[in-house]
Amino acid sequence: MDEQKIKLILMAQNGDKNALVRLIKSEQANIYSTLFYLKKDENDINDIAQNVLIKLSKNIKQLKNPKHFKTWLNQIIIRSYYDYIRKVKKNPKILNLDKDDMTVIVADDSASNPQVSVLNNELDLIIKTSIENLPIHYRIPITLREIQGLSYDEISNVTNTSIGTVKSRIARARAMIKDEIERYSKS
């Protein structure tokens, strides 16, 4: 973690409201990105993200070591996700399963080649759908590893599981995603 982020965290911990706002703004995209892979419904994502941001604001002073901010924040994200899932199970609602509102950003020159762009978009959709369809105990570690870039040790701390279990679940998740891609490429 860079020194500027650590300074910002320390300032927020000392009651600097502007630093807290800047910290929240710098983390919003990561929070939404993680939640996007865990839960597709935009309303759900917004609700969970709002809860995460509130918890971040209220509990920033409890973070003992600013260098562990990313792990600490991901623990909040995962706990908030589980809390929301438990709440939804008690009060079920109809979910919007429309995948048309998924936005795919291609970060290469394929935009100049429509055929490559279409294939990249299809592959991205297959990967996102494959992750979404994984059992939750695989979805969380693969999202934290591949989307958030956490180390195995950090994921172990966030999920409260052993490093061996984390590695195993990520390997299995990757294999399941690979199988989905291979199934698609054969059709």
N, CA and C atoms as a LAMMPS dump frame, in Angstrom:
ITEM: TIMESTEP
0
ITEM: NUMBER OF ATOMS
561
ITEM: BOX BOUNDS ff ff ff
-5.0000000000000000e+02 5.0000000000000000e+02
-5.0000000000000000e+02 5.0000000000000000e+02
-5.0000000000000000e+02 5.0000000000000000e+02
ITEM: ATOMS id mol type element x y z
1 1 1 N 0.853 -1.169 0
2 1 2 C 0 0 0
3 1 3 C 0.898 1.231 0
4 2 1 N 0.533 2.232 -0.768
5 2 2 C 1.383 3.407 -0.876
6 2 3 C 1.247 4.317 0.355
7 3 1 N 2.259 5.123 0.546
8 3 2 C 2.331 6.01 1.712
9 3 3 C 1.182 7.025 1.739
10 4 1 N 0.765 7.485 0.58
11 4 2 C -0.309 8.473 0.51
12 4 3 C -1.63 7.884 1.033
13 5 1 N -1.909 6.635 0.686
14 5 2 C -3.119 5.969 1.159
15 5 3 C -3.053 5.783 2.674
16 6 1 N -1.883 5.404 3.182
17 6 2 C -1.708 5.223 4.622
18 6 3 C -1.935 6.55 5.356
19 7 1 N -1.393 7.628 4.799
20 7 2 C -1.605 8.958 5.389
21 7 3 C -3.092 9.303 5.432
22 8 1 N -3.775 9.016 4.337
23 8 2 C -5.204 9.302 4.237
24 8 3 C -5.984 8.508 5.294
25 9 1 N -5.622 7.258 5.475
26 9 2 C -6.273 6.403 6.482
27 9 3 C -6.028 6.964 7.881
28 10 1 N -4.782 7.318 8.152
29 10 2 C -4.453 7.865 9.473
30 10 3 C -5.207 9.168 9.733
31 11 1 N -5.302 10.012 8.727
32 11 2 C -6.045 11.266 8.882
33 11 3 C -7.526 10.982 9.153
34 12 1 N -8.092 10.018 8.432
35 12 2 C -9.493 9.646 8.641
36 12 3 C -9.694 9.087 10.043
37 13 1 N -8.738 8.302 10.517
38 13 2 C -8.825 7.735 11.861
39 13 3 C -8.764 8.818 12.938
40 14 1 N -8.111 9.923 12.616
41 14 2 C -7.991 11.03 13.566
42 14 3 C -9.125 12.042 13.44
43 15 1 N -10.165 11.674 12.704
44 15 2 C -11.36 12.513 12.648
45 15 3 C -11.432 13.502 11.496
46 16 1 N -10.5 13.446 10.554
47 16 2 C -10.531 14.348 9.397
48 16 3 C -11.608 13.868 8.426
49 17 1 N -12.725 14.604 8.399
50 17 2 C -13.878 14.22 7.566
51 17 3 C -13.539 14.258 6.08
52 18 1 N -12.746 15.251 5.655
53 18 2 C -12.359 15.348 4.239
54 18 3 C -11.521 14.136 3.825
55 19 1 N -10.638 13.696 4.718
56 19 2 C -9.819 12.515 4.426
57 19 3 C -10.708 11.28 4.318
58 20 1 N -11.706 11.172 5.187
59 20 2 C -12.627 10.045 5.135
60 20 3 C -13.403 10.038 3.818
61 21 1 N -13.859 11.201 3.395
62 21 2 C -14.591 11.299 2.118
63 21 3 C -13.682 10.893 0.963
64 22 1 N -12.443 11.359 0.967
65 22 2 C -11.499 10.997 -0.098
66 22 3 C -11.205 9.493 -0.083
67 23 1 N -11.09 8.932 1.107
68 23 2 C -10.842 7.497 1.236
69 23 3 C -12.022 6.705 0.689
70 24 1 N -13.218 7.107 1.049
71 24 2 C -14.422 6.437 0.557
72 24 3 C -14.496 6.523 -0.965
73 25 1 N -14.256 7.702 -1.505
74 25 2 C -14.301 7.871 -2.966
75 25 3 C -13.253 7.004 -3.653
76 26 1 N -12.096 6.855 -3.031
77 26 2 C -11.038 6.052 -3.657
78 26 3 C -11.352 4.559 -3.619
79 27 1 N -12.21 4.128 -2.709
80 27 2 C -12.514 2.708 -2.55
81 27 3 C -13.843 2.278 -3.152
82 28 1 N -14.689 3.227 -3.539
83 28 2 C -16.015 2.879 -4.051
84 28 3 C -15.965 1.925 -5.232
85 29 1 N -15.098 2.18 -6.182
86 29 2 C -15.026 1.321 -7.376
87 29 3 C -14.649 -0.108 -6.998
88 30 1 N -13.707 -0.268 -6.072
89 30 2 C -13.312 -1.613 -5.631
90 30 3 C -14.457 -2.325 -4.933
91 31 1 N -15.184 -1.596 -4.121
92 31 2 C -16.315 -2.186 -3.399
93 31 3 C -17.366 -2.66 -4.398
94 32 1 N -17.743 -1.787 -5.331
95 32 2 C -18.756 -2.155 -6.325
96 32 3 C -18.282 -3.293 -7.215
97 33 1 N -17.012 -3.274 -7.583
98 33 2 C -16.464 -4.323 -8.432
99 33 3 C -16.55 -5.687 -7.74
100 34 1 N -16.163 -5.73 -6.493
101 34 2 C -16.24 -6.99 -5.743
102 34 3 C -17.676 -7.458 -5.633
103 35 1 N -18.566 -6.559 -5.263
104 35 2 C -19.972 -6.924 -5.096
105 35 3 C -20.613 -7.334 -6.416
106 36 1 N -20.169 -6.744 -7.517
107 36 2 C -20.702 -7.085 -8.83
108 36 3 C -20.503 -8.564 -9.136
109 37 1 N -19.355 -9.1 -8.744
110 37 2 C -19.081 -10.51 -8.996
111 37 3 C -19.774 -11.424 -7.997
112 38 1 N -20.147 -10.887 -6.858
113 38 2 C -20.843 -11.695 -5.857
114 38 3 C -22.35 -11.664 -6.052
115 39 1 N -22.88 -10.542 -6.506
116 39 2 C -24.329 -10.365 -6.589
117 39 3 C -24.637 -9.49 -7.794
118 40 1 N -25.479 -9.969 -8.722
119 40 2 C -25.719 -9.246 -9.963
120 40 3 C -26.758 -8.14 -9.866
121 41 1 N -27.732 -8.27 -8.996
122 41 2 C -28.814 -7.289 -8.943
123 41 3 C -28.281 -5.935 -8.483
124 42 1 N -28.442 -4.926 -9.332
125 42 2 C -27.886 -3.604 -9.059
126 42 3 C -28.437 -3 -7.767
127 43 1 N -29.719 -3.22 -7.509
128 43 2 C -30.286 -2.689 -6.266
129 43 3 C -29.633 -3.337 -5.053
130 44 1 N -29.407 -4.638 -5.147
131 44 2 C -28.733 -5.341 -4.052
132 44 3 C -27.317 -4.804 -3.872
133 45 1 N -26.604 -4.641 -4.969
134 45 2 C -25.234 -4.131 -4.904
135 45 3 C -25.222 -2.765 -4.234
136 46 1 N -26.139 -1.9 -4.625
137 46 2 C -26.192 -0.566 -4.032
138 46 3 C -26.479 -0.633 -2.534
139 47 1 N -27.41 -1.497 -2.145
140 47 2 C -27.731 -1.646 -0.725
141 47 3 C -26.538 -2.153 0.071
142 48 1 N -25.889 -3.18 -0.449
143 48 2 C -24.745 -3.759 0.255
144 48 3 C -23.591 -2.749 0.301
145 49 1 N -23.33 -2.093 -0.826
146 49 2 C -22.236 -1.11 -0.882
147 49 3 C -22.482 0.029 0.108
148 50 1 N -23.717 0.478 0.189
149 50 2 C -24.053 1.539 1.146
150 50 3 C -23.743 1.087 2.57
151 51 1 N -24.107 -0.144 2.872
152 51 2 C -23.829 -0.702 4.194
153 51 3 C -22.322 -0.787 4.447
154 52 1 N -21.565 -1.202 3.439
155 52 2 C -20.099 -1.287 3.564
156 52 3 C -19.517 0.091 3.852
157 53 1 N -19.974 1.097 3.128
158 53 2 C -19.435 2.451 3.303
159 53 3 C -19.771 3.007 4.685
160 54 1 N -20.953 2.693 5.163
161 54 2 C -21.332 3.131 6.518
162 54 3 C -20.434 2.458 7.551
163 55 1 N -20.224 1.149 7.4
164 55 2 C -19.361 0.422 8.333
165 55 3 C -17.926 0.935 8.261
166 56 1 N -17.449 1.213 7.052
167 56 2 C -16.11 1.766 6.897
168 56 3 C -16.007 3.069 7.678
169 57 1 N -16.992 3.955 7.5
170 57 2 C -16.978 5.261 8.173
171 57 3 C -17.022 5.127 9.688
172 58 1 N -17.892 4.262 10.172
173 58 2 C -18.068 4.116 11.62
174 58 3 C -16.893 3.418 12.291
175 59 1 N -16.236 2.511 11.575
176 59 2 C -15.243 1.646 12.209
177 59 3 C -13.795 1.925 11.818
178 60 1 N -13.544 2.972 11.049
179 60 2 C -12.184 3.241 10.582
180 60 3 C -11.202 3.394 11.74
181 61 1 N -11.668 3.928 12.861
182 61 2 C -10.784 4.122 14.014
183 61 3 C -10.367 2.792 14.642
184 62 1 N -11.106 1.734 14.39
185 62 2 C -10.783 0.423 14.964
186 62 3 C -9.701 -0.317 14.182
187 63 1 N -9.386 0.157 12.989
188 63 2 C -8.325 -0.469 12.195
189 63 3 C -6.989 -0.213 12.879
190 64 1 N -6.337 -1.283 13.305
191 64 2 C -5.108 -1.139 14.081
192 64 3 C -3.901 -0.791 13.22
193 65 1 N -3.811 -1.39 12.039
194 65 2 C -2.654 -1.165 11.178
195 65 3 C -3.144 -0.737 9.791
196 66 1 N -2.919 0.509 9.407
197 66 2 C -3.381 0.991 8.094
198 66 3 C -2.863 0.17 6.912
199 67 1 N -1.759 -0.538 7.097
200 67 2 C -1.225 -1.368 6.008
201 67 3 C -2.144 -2.548 5.708
202 68 1 N -3.011 -2.892 6.654
203 68 2 C -3.955 -3.993 6.463
204 68 3 C -5.34 -3.496 6.056
205 69 1 N -5.411 -2.273 5.571
206 69 2 C -6.696 -1.672 5.211
207 69 3 C -7.457 -2.495 4.176
208 70 1 N -6.768 -2.94 3.144
209 70 2 C -7.443 -3.679 2.067
210 70 3 C -8.082 -4.963 2.595
211 71 1 N -7.349 -5.696 3.411
212 71 2 C -7.887 -6.923 4.005
213 71 3 C -9.066 -6.584 4.915
214 72 1 N -8.906 -5.568 5.738
215 72 2 C -9.96 -5.133 6.663
216 72 3 C -11.218 -4.745 5.896
217 73 1 N -11.057 -3.97 4.82
218 73 2 C -12.202 -3.54 4.025
219 73 3 C -12.884 -4.731 3.358
220 74 1 N -12.105 -5.667 2.857
221 74 2 C -12.708 -6.849 2.226
222 74 3 C -13.444 -7.722 3.237
223 75 1 N -12.991 -7.737 4.47
224 75 2 C -13.748 -8.436 5.507
225 75 3 C -15.118 -7.782 5.701
226 76 1 N -15.132 -6.474 5.687
227 76 2 C -16.406 -5.74 5.806
228 76 3 C -17.305 -6.062 4.615
229 77 1 N -16.738 -6.082 3.417
230 77 2 C -17.523 -6.37 2.211
231 77 3 C -18.144 -7.767 2.313
232 78 1 N -17.336 -8.758 2.654
233 78 2 C -17.824 -10.136 2.709
234 78 3 C -18.857 -10.299 3.821
235 79 1 N -18.604 -9.74 4.985
236 79 2 C -19.586 -9.83 6.074
237 79 3 C -20.889 -9.139 5.705
238 80 1 N -20.789 -7.981 5.064
239 80 2 C -22 -7.258 4.646
240 80 3 C -22.769 -8.051 3.602
241 81 1 N -22.042 -8.705 2.717
242 81 2 C -22.68 -9.555 1.711
243 81 3 C -23.452 -10.684 2.385
244 82 1 N -22.801 -11.381 3.306
245 82 2 C -23.473 -12.479 4.011
246 82 3 C -24.661 -11.976 4.835
247 83 1 N -24.495 -10.832 5.496
248 83 2 C -25.614 -10.263 6.26
249 83 3 C -26.8 -9.991 5.342
250 84 1 N -26.518 -9.458 4.171
251 84 2 C -27.583 -9.144 3.22
252 84 3 C -28.271 -10.422 2.729
253 85 1 N -27.482 -11.443 2.426
254 85 2 C -28.035 -12.723 1.964
255 85 3 C -28.948 -13.318 3.035
256 86 1 N -28.501 -13.274 4.291
257 86 2 C -29.345 -13.785 5.379
258 86 3 C -30.649 -12.991 5.478
259 87 1 N -30.554 -11.692 5.313
260 87 2 C -31.741 -10.837 5.38
261 87 3 C -32.697 -11.154 4.23
262 88 1 N -32.164 -11.354 3.037
263 88 2 C -32.994 -11.649 1.863
264 88 3 C -33.673 -13.005 2.019
265 89 1 N -32.984 -13.978 2.598
266 89 2 C -33.595 -15.293 2.807
267 89 3 C -34.809 -15.19 3.714
268 90 1 N -34.754 -14.276 4.68
269 90 2 C -35.891 -14.081 5.575
270 90 3 C -37.028 -13.347 4.867
271 91 1 N -36.681 -12.454 3.956
272 91 2 C -37.661 -11.656 3.216
273 91 3 C -37.423 -11.797 1.723
274 92 1 N -37.784 -12.939 1.107
275 92 2 C -37.483 -13.146 -0.317
276 92 3 C -38.193 -12.127 -1.202
277 93 1 N -37.535 -11.825 -2.32
278 93 2 C -38.135 -10.925 -3.298
279 93 3 C -37.833 -11.448 -4.69
280 94 1 N -38.496 -10.905 -5.676
281 94 2 C -38.278 -11.316 -7.062
282 94 3 C -37.007 -10.64 -7.56
283 95 1 N -36.12 -11.438 -8.144
284 95 2 C -34.864 -10.908 -8.65
285 95 3 C -34.945 -10.644 -10.139
286 96 1 N -34.282 -9.602 -10.583
287 96 2 C -34.182 -9.287 -11.998
288 96 3 C -33.022 -10.087 -12.572
289 97 1 N -33.317 -11.013 -13.475
290 97 2 C -32.273 -11.853 -14.055
291 97 3 C -31.849 -11.386 -15.438
292 98 1 N -32.193 -10.181 -15.795
293 98 2 C -31.873 -9.628 -17.1
294 98 3 C -30.383 -9.325 -17.175
295 99 1 N -29.688 -9.951 -18.084
296 99 2 C -28.248 -9.751 -18.223
297 99 3 C -27.914 -8.648 -19.234
298 100 1 N -28.937 -8.026 -19.823
299 100 2 C -28.684 -7.024 -20.845
300 100 3 C -28.026 -5.761 -20.306
301 101 1 N -28.146 -5.515 -18.998
302 101 2 C -27.586 -4.287 -18.474
303 101 3 C -26.141 -4.448 -18.001
304 102 1 N -25.507 -5.568 -18.341
305 102 2 C -24.104 -5.758 -17.989
306 102 3 C -23.233 -4.955 -18.944
307 103 1 N -22.314 -4.215 -18.404
308 103 2 C -21.419 -3.4 -19.204
309 103 3 C -20.079 -4.1 -19.303
310 104 1 N -19.582 -4.226 -20.509
311 104 2 C -18.302 -4.884 -20.718
312 104 3 C -17.343 -3.858 -21.304
313 105 1 N -16.202 -3.719 -20.677
314 105 2 C -15.197 -2.777 -21.162
315 105 3 C -14.02 -3.593 -21.663
316 106 1 N -13.665 -3.391 -22.911
317 106 2 C -12.545 -4.106 -23.499
318 106 3 C -11.36 -3.15 -23.522
319 107 1 N -10.26 -3.564 -22.913
320 107 2 C -9.127 -2.666 -22.733
321 107 3 C -8.03 -2.896 -23.763
322 108 1 N -8.399 -3.273 -24.978
323 108 2 C -7.372 -3.419 -26.001
324 108 3 C -7.868 -2.794 -27.304
325 109 1 N -7.187 -3.07 -28.384
326 109 2 C -7.532 -2.451 -29.656
327 109 3 C -8.601 -3.214 -30.411
328 110 1 N -9.316 -4.103 -29.776
329 110 2 C -10.308 -4.908 -30.468
330 110 3 C -11.501 -4.078 -30.932
331 111 1 N -11.639 -2.865 -30.397
332 111 2 C -12.755 -2.011 -30.81
333 111 3 C -12.669 -1.708 -32.301
334 112 1 N -11.446 -1.72 -32.843
335 112 2 C -11.297 -1.454 -34.271
336 112 3 C -11.645 -2.682 -35.108
337 113 1 N -11.732 -3.851 -34.498
338 113 2 C -12.089 -5.077 -35.183
339 113 3 C -13.374 -5.622 -34.559
340 114 1 N -14.513 -5.407 -35.205
341 114 2 C -15.792 -5.802 -34.61
342 114 3 C -15.878 -7.283 -34.255
343 115 1 N -15.31 -8.154 -35.072
344 115 2 C -15.387 -9.592 -34.789
345 115 3 C -14.634 -9.937 -33.494
346 116 1 N -13.446 -9.388 -33.322
347 116 2 C -12.668 -9.618 -32.108
348 116 3 C -13.392 -9.014 -30.906
349 117 1 N -13.967 -7.848 -31.094
350 117 2 C -14.7 -7.189 -30.02
351 117 3 C -15.881 -8.031 -29.551
352 118 1 N -16.63 -8.593 -30.494
353 118 2 C -17.772 -9.439 -30.154
354 118 3 C -17.306 -10.679 -29.4
355 119 1 N -16.237 -11.313 -29.864
356 119 2 C -15.714 -12.501 -29.19
357 119 3 C -15.231 -12.171 -27.779
358 120 1 N -14.544 -11.029 -27.629
359 120 2 C -14.089 -10.618 -26.298
360 120 3 C -15.275 -10.365 -25.373
361 121 1 N -16.306 -9.718 -25.891
362 121 2 C -17.495 -9.448 -25.087
363 121 3 C -18.179 -10.748 -24.679
364 122 1 N -18.267 -11.7 -25.604
365 122 2 C -18.877 -12.993 -25.29
366 122 3 C -18.064 -13.738 -24.238
367 123 1 N -16.739 -13.737 -24.396
368 123 2 C -15.874 -14.413 -23.433
369 123 3 C -15.997 -13.76 -22.054
370 124 1 N -16.01 -12.438 -22.028
371 124 2 C -16.154 -11.726 -20.763
372 124 3 C -17.476 -12.082 -20.091
373 125 1 N -18.525 -12.164 -20.871
374 125 2 C -19.842 -12.522 -20.334
375 125 3 C -19.84 -13.964 -19.805
376 126 1 N -19.183 -14.859 -20.517
377 126 2 C -19.09 -16.258 -20.068
378 126 3 C -18.334 -16.335 -18.744
379 127 1 N -17.229 -15.613 -18.644
380 127 2 C -16.447 -15.617 -17.412
381 127 3 C -17.263 -15.04 -16.261
382 128 1 N -17.904 -13.906 -16.492
383 128 2 C -18.718 -13.286 -15.433
384 128 3 C -19.863 -14.201 -15.018
385 129 1 N -20.514 -14.809 -15.977
386 129 2 C -21.616 -15.717 -15.664
387 129 3 C -21.101 -16.948 -14.928
388 130 1 N -19.942 -17.45 -15.354
389 130 2 C -19.353 -18.615 -14.69
390 130 3 C -19.035 -18.303 -13.232
391 131 1 N -18.475 -17.133 -12.982
392 131 2 C -18.174 -16.733 -11.606
393 131 3 C -19.466 -16.601 -10.81
394 132 1 N -20.449 -15.982 -11.413
395 132 2 C -21.737 -15.793 -10.742
396 132 3 C -22.386 -17.123 -10.382
397 133 1 N -22.191 -18.14 -11.204
398 133 2 C -22.818 -19.442 -10.981
399 133 3 C -22.029 -20.362 -10.049
400 134 1 N -20.834 -19.946 -9.656
401 134 2 C -20.044 -20.748 -8.723
402 134 3 C -20.729 -20.786 -7.359
403 135 1 N -20.586 -21.886 -6.637
404 135 2 C -21.046 -21.884 -5.248
405 135 3 C -20.315 -20.773 -4.485
406 136 1 N -20.989 -20.193 -3.519
407 136 2 C -20.455 -19.018 -2.834
408 136 3 C -19.089 -19.258 -2.211
409 137 1 N -18.818 -20.468 -1.723
410 137 2 C -17.53 -20.728 -1.082
411 137 3 C -16.379 -20.756 -2.1
412 138 1 N -16.694 -20.822 -3.392
413 138 2 C -15.683 -20.665 -4.441
414 138 3 C -15.705 -19.242 -5.004
415 139 1 N -16.879 -18.665 -5.089
416 139 2 C -17.044 -17.341 -5.698
417 139 3 C -16.303 -16.255 -4.913
418 140 1 N -16.392 -16.308 -3.602
419 140 2 C -15.746 -15.272 -2.793
420 140 3 C -14.226 -15.303 -2.949
421 141 1 N -13.558 -16.454 -2.763
422 141 2 C -12.094 -16.436 -2.895
423 141 3 C -11.609 -16.065 -4.303
424 142 1 N -12.286 -16.559 -5.342
425 142 2 C -11.833 -16.24 -6.704
426 142 3 C -12.035 -14.751 -6.995
427 143 1 N -13.1 -14.173 -6.49
428 143 2 C -13.346 -12.739 -6.678
429 143 3 C -12.294 -11.919 -5.932
430 144 1 N -12.008 -12.301 -4.697
431 144 2 C -11.003 -11.568 -3.928
432 144 3 C -9.616 -11.687 -4.554
433 145 1 N -9.33 -12.833 -5.148
434 145 2 C -8.009 -13.043 -5.767
435 145 3 C -7.918 -12.345 -7.122
436 146 1 N -8.863 -12.608 -8
437 146 2 C -8.759 -12.142 -9.38
438 146 3 C -9.272 -10.714 -9.594
439 147 1 N -10.236 -10.29 -8.81
440 147 2 C -10.785 -8.944 -8.987
441 147 3 C -10.106 -7.954 -8.048
442 148 1 N -9.964 -8.333 -6.781
443 148 2 C -9.359 -7.437 -5.794
444 148 3 C -7.837 -7.562 -5.718
445 149 1 N -7.29 -8.676 -6.189
446 149 2 C -5.843 -8.864 -6.179
447 149 3 C -5.26 -9.177 -4.818
448 150 1 N -6.072 -9.728 -3.916
449 150 2 C -5.582 -10.075 -2.587
450 150 3 C -4.684 -11.304 -2.654
451 151 1 N -3.758 -11.369 -1.723
452 151 2 C -2.887 -12.542 -1.618
453 151 3 C -3.674 -13.679 -0.972
454 152 1 N -3.126 -14.885 -1.045
455 152 2 C -3.776 -16.029 -0.415
456 152 3 C -3.906 -15.806 1.094
457 153 1 N -2.873 -15.243 1.69
458 153 2 C -2.893 -14.97 3.123
459 153 3 C -4.008 -13.972 3.474
460 154 1 N -4.129 -12.923 2.682
461 154 2 C -5.187 -11.936 2.932
462 154 3 C -6.571 -12.56 2.771
463 155 1 N -6.728 -13.39 1.75
464 155 2 C -8.02 -14.059 1.539
465 155 3 C -8.316 -14.992 2.706
466 156 1 N -7.29 -15.658 3.183
467 156 2 C -7.442 -16.539 4.339
468 156 3 C -7.962 -15.757 5.545
469 157 1 N -7.415 -14.562 5.76
470 157 2 C -7.867 -13.717 6.87
471 157 3 C -9.293 -13.222 6.657
472 158 1 N -9.606 -12.806 5.441
473 158 2 C -10.942 -12.275 5.144
474 158 3 C -12.005 -13.356 5.322
475 159 1 N -11.718 -14.54 4.823
476 159 2 C -12.724 -15.61 4.828
477 159 3 C -12.644 -16.499 6.068
478 160 1 N -11.627 -16.26 6.893
479 160 2 C -11.441 -17.036 8.113
480 160 3 C -11.307 -18.54 7.814
481 161 1 N -10.512 -18.842 6.781
482 161 2 C -10.218 -20.223 6.407
483 161 3 C -8.706 -20.377 6.263
484 162 1 N -8.24 -21.609 6.215
485 162 2 C -6.798 -21.838 6.082
486 162 3 C -6.331 -21.476 4.67
487 163 1 N -5.045 -21.215 4.554
488 163 2 C -4.473 -20.88 3.248
489 163 3 C -4.641 -22.056 2.29
490 164 1 N -4.483 -23.27 2.786
491 164 2 C -4.671 -24.458 1.953
492 164 3 C -6.079 -24.522 1.377
493 165 1 N -7.06 -24.21 2.207
494 165 2 C -8.455 -24.206 1.749
495 165 3 C -8.659 -23.123 0.703
496 166 1 N -8.079 -21.951 0.936
497 166 2 C -8.193 -20.849 -0.023
498 166 3 C -7.603 -21.262 -1.364
499 167 1 N -6.395 -21.813 -1.354
500 167 2 C -5.738 -22.23 -2.601
501 167 3 C -6.567 -23.291 -3.316
502 168 1 N -7.072 -24.235 -2.548
503 168 2 C -7.882 -25.305 -3.125
504 168 3 C -9.156 -24.747 -3.765
505 169 1 N -9.829 -23.853 -3.068
506 169 2 C -11.072 -23.293 -3.597
507 169 3 C -10.828 -22.445 -4.835
508 170 1 N -9.743 -21.702 -4.844
509 170 2 C -9.419 -20.891 -6.022
510 170 3 C -9.081 -21.805 -7.198
511 171 1 N -8.314 -22.86 -6.953
512 171 2 C -7.977 -23.806 -8.027
513 171 3 C -9.241 -24.456 -8.584
514 172 1 N -10.146 -24.869 -7.694
515 172 2 C -11.393 -25.482 -8.153
516 172 3 C -12.26 -24.483 -8.917
517 173 1 N -12.304 -23.249 -8.436
518 173 2 C -13.082 -22.219 -9.128
519 173 3 C -12.515 -21.981 -10.523
520 174 1 N -11.195 -21.891 -10.627
521 174 2 C -10.57 -21.697 -11.935
522 174 3 C -10.878 -22.866 -12.869
523 175 1 N -10.85 -24.081 -12.323
524 175 2 C -11.152 -25.263 -13.145
525 175 3 C -12.606 -25.221 -13.628
526 176 1 N -13.521 -24.824 -12.764
527 176 2 C -14.93 -24.739 -13.158
528 176 3 C -15.133 -23.677 -14.23
529 177 1 N -14.463 -22.55 -14.077
530 177 2 C -14.571 -21.476 -15.076
531 177 3 C -13.975 -21.947 -16.397
532 178 1 N -12.831 -22.634 -16.33
533 178 2 C -12.186 -23.167 -17.538
534 178 3 C -13.123 -24.148 -18.249
535 179 1 N -13.799 -25.011 -17.478
536 179 2 C -14.744 -25.969 -18.068
537 179 3 C -15.874 -25.244 -18.798
538 180 1 N -16.375 -24.186 -18.205
539 180 2 C -17.441 -23.404 -18.844
540 180 3 C -16.966 -22.797 -20.156
541 181 1 N -15.752 -22.267 -20.147
542 181 2 C -15.195 -21.659 -21.368
543 181 3 C -15.003 -22.732 -22.433
544 182 1 N -14.486 -23.889 -22.05
545 182 2 C -14.285 -24.987 -23.011
546 182 3 C -15.618 -25.476 -23.571
547 183 1 N -16.641 -25.588 -22.709
548 183 2 C -17.963 -25.987 -23.177
549 183 3 C -18.506 -24.994 -24.204
550 184 1 N -18.289 -23.727 -23.935
551 184 2 C -18.757 -22.695 -24.855
552 184 3 C -18.001 -22.766 -26.18
553 185 1 N -16.683 -22.963 -26.102
554 185 2 C -15.883 -22.96 -27.344
555 185 3 C -16.195 -24.152 -28.231
556 186 1 N -16.714 -25.248 -27.632
557 186 2 C -17.083 -26.422 -28.424
558 186 3 C -18.43 -26.267 -29.088
559 187 1 N -19.248 -25.354 -28.594
560 187 2 C -20.591 -25.198 -29.182
561 187 3 C -20.609 -24.255 -30.342
